[in-house]
Amino acid sequence: MSYTYFPGCSLKGLGKAYEESLLSVFDKLGIEMTEIEDWNCCGATSYNSMDEMKAFGLSARNLALAEKYLQGAESVDIIAPCAACYLVLNKTSRYLKEYPEIGKQVHDALSEAGLSYAGLTNVRHPLDILQNDFGLDKIKAHVKQPLKGLKVACYYGCQIVRPYSTFDNQANPMVMDNLMKALGAEVIDWPLKTRCCGGSLTGTVQEVGVRLSYIIVKEAQKRGADVVATACPLCQFNLECYQDKMSGWYKDNLKFPVAYFTQLMGMAFGIDHKKLGMHRLFVPPKAATPEGRI
């Protein structure tokens, strides 16, 4: 199995633990990824609200670069782990096909840069790859330290299944839930798995953003979860890094683990914790051991 890989900015910065754990887990499973050369920021979701056409051009450049890896195939799959990158690249690909006037302007801009895009790039998420290409049975075969006794709240966030539900249900996504069960974890039932964490509001209208994050963390805690598993660098940052502020504002005492789903996979596979970026978490999840320690 071989794919092209678009890490995006976050996985090279604050979301480094996501990339570390993703690469370690995929290496263990034998899933090959080739990082796209000279990739650029996708623009995230904020650039679309400032200059939509330039935002499409920014993302389309990455799609065009990915097509250089076709090597005679009819299409190329590009893995975008970051939820925002996944959404924006997906949106750009669709808009270029569905809106000719947008497509023409973007294609003209790419041509000026010496690039072309034929629409042969499929934007994929790691969760999609793991369940639909690799398979849960094969994943179970790699489990060395089952996450027995670990109660996980699977948190998908807004952008992986909305507005495009290419591989999961928009209202009640289950791919991450199924994956955690395959690792031996207990998955809690809760209604907030796709509720917004506040996104960039934590940095702009903080009282609103922090409250939205607090509601999610607190609900997971109330439901008896040991850890929130996420697939978005911004979600992970908001839910984990603002817990001191949440505690102060809401007279609470939060020290609740929020980890990437790939980190929990790596734990189950017996991968060294440093390779999974566990040392980068403020509150590491308990391991599925009698001592309950990492």
N, C-alpha and C positions, 0 to 999 in steps of 0.2 A: 504494500500500500504506500503510495507516494502522493504528496500534495505540495502545492505552493503555500507559503506562510506569510501572512501580513500581521506583524506583531502590533503595529500602532504605537503611538507615543507612550501611552500609560504603562505598557508592559516593559518598557525600557527605563521607566522611572519609578513612580510610586507603586505601580502594580508589578514590580519586578518579581515578587514571589509567585505571581500567577504564571509568568513565563518560565521561571525556574521549575516549578512543579509540573507545568504542562510538558515541557521538553523532557523532563525526567520520566514522566509517566508514558509519554508516547515512545520514548526510546525503549522502555521496558516492554512495551507491547509490540515493538517492531514497526511502528507507524512512522514513515519517513516524511520529513517536511523540509522544503528548500525555501529559505527566506528570500523574498523578492529583493533584488538588488535595487538600490537607490529609491526605495519607497519613500513616500512623503506622508505627512499628517493627513488623515481623512477629512479634517475640518470639524470632526465630531458633530453634534447636533446644533451647536450654537451658531456656527458659521452659516448654516442654512437660513437662519432668521435675519442675518445681516446682508448677505449677498448670495442668493440662491444659485444663480448661474455660475459664479466663481466657485461656489462650494461643489457643484456638480463637476466642474472641470478638475478641481483638486482631487476628488475621489476617482474620477474616470481615468486619471493618469495612472493610478495604482492598478486599475482593471486592465489598462492597456499594457502595463509592464508585466502583469501576470500572464498575458497571452503569449509572451515571448517564450514561455515554458511549455507550450503546446506539444512540441516535438512530434508532430504528425498526428496527434490525437484530435478528435472532433471537438473537445472542450477541455478546459482545465479547471480544477477545483482549487479555490483559494480559501484557506482556513483563516478566519478572523475571530480570535478569542474574545476580544473586548466587545461588550454588548453594543456600545455606541458605534464602533467601527463596523460591526456586523450589520447594524441597521442602516448606516449611511451608505455603505458599499452596495447593500441590497437595494436601497431606494434609488441610488444612482443608476444601477444596472436596469432597473425596471423603468425608470423615467426616460432613459435614452431610447428604449424600445416603444414606450407607450405615447410619448409626446414628440412628434417629429421636429417641431420648432426648437425644442430644447436639444434634441439629439444633433441637429445640424450645427448649432452654435458650439456645442461641446466638441463635436468631431472636427470642426474647423480649427478650434483652439488646439486640439491635440496635434493636428497636422502642422500647425505653425511650430510646434515643439518637436517635430520629427517623429511623431507617434501616430498609431492608428489603433482603433478598437473595433473588432468585428462582432462583439456581443457573445463571445464564446467562453466567458468566465462565469463559473458558478460559485457564488458566495456561500460558504458553509461554516457552521459553528461546530466547535469540538464535540459538543453534546450530540449533535446530529451524526457526526463521524463515528463516535463511540458506539452508539446504539444501532445505527442503520448500516454502517459499513463494516465495523469490526464485530459487534455483537456481544450481548451480555454474557452468553455462555463462555466465550473465550476470555472475557474479563474475569469471570468467576475463577477460571483456571489459574489466573495469576495471583489470586489472593493468598497471601502467606499469613497475615495477621488480621483475621476477620474483625470488623468493627462491631463486634457483639457487645451489646450494652450501651452503645453510643446512640443517643437520640438526636436525630438531625432534622432541622427545619430547612427544607429546600427553598431557597429564595431566588427566583428568576429575574425579578425586576421588571421594568416596563418594556424594555426594548427588544428582547430576544424573540418574543412571540407576538408583539404588537408593533405596527399594524399588520406585519406579514407573519402568518403562521405556517412557515414552510415545512416544519418538521414536528410541530407539537400543537397541542390545543391552546387556543388563546385564553380561554377562561380558566382552564384547569390543566396546565402543563404537567406532564408526568415523567419526562425523560430523565431528569435528574433524580427524581424519586426512585425510579426503577434502577438507576445506576447505584444509588446508595444502598438499596436493598440487596443488590448483587454483591456488594462489598460486605454484607452482613450487618449493616446498621439498621436501627429502627427509625422509620420515617414518621414524623408526627403529622397529623392532619391539622391544617390551619388555613384560614381564608386570605392571608396576606401575601401569598407567594408571588403575586404580580403587582402588588401595590407599590407606588413610587416611593423611593427613599428620600426624595427631596431634590435629588440631582445637584445641580450647581447652585440651588437656593441656599445651601449651607454657607456659601461664600458671598451671597448677594443679599438675600433677605433671611438672615440666619435664624431668627426666631421661628420662621415657618419651616425652613429646611431641617433644623435640628428636631423640631417636634415630629415631623413626618418620620424621621429616622428612629426616634425614641419609641413611637407607636409600634414599629416593626420589631425592634429588639425586645421591647417589653412583652409583646404578645407571644413571641417565641419562648421567652422565659416563663410566662404564665402557663403555657401549654406543656411545660416540662422538658423542653429541648435542652441539650447540652451544648449545641453549636448551631449557628446559622451557616449554611453552605451557599455560596454565591458564585456567579460567573461573570461579575462585572467589577472592574477596578474601582469605579466611582462608588458603587454600592458598598463595596467592602470598606473603602475609606470612610464613607459617611457613617456606616453602622458601627464601625470599630473606633475610629479616631475621635469621635465626638462624645464618647461615653462619659468622660469627666464633666463635660458641659451639661450633658443630659442629667447626670447625677446631681449637679449643683442646682440646675433650674427646677428639677422636678422632685427634689428632696429624696433621691434614690441612692442606691449604692451599686451601680452597674459595673461588673467586670465580666462581661459576657463574650465568649469566643465567637469570632466571625472569620471563617476561613474560606479559601477557594475550594471548589469541589475537587479540583485536581490535587490539592494538598491531602484531602481525605483519601483519595484514591491511592496516592503514594504511601500514606500510612498503612493502608491495607496490603499494599504490595511489598512492604518491608523496606522501602527506599529510605536511605539516610535522611534524617530530618533537615539537615543543612541544605541538601540538594533540593528539598521541597520548599525552602524559604521559610521554614517554621520560625526561625530566629527573628524574622522580620515582623511577626505578629505581636501586638501588645499583650494579648491574652490567648496563648496557644490552647487549642482544644485538648481535652484529656485523651490519652491513648486508650485503646481497648485492652487494657491490662489490669490485673488485680490491683495494682497500685494506682491506676488511673493517672499516671504521669507520663510525660514525654521524656 
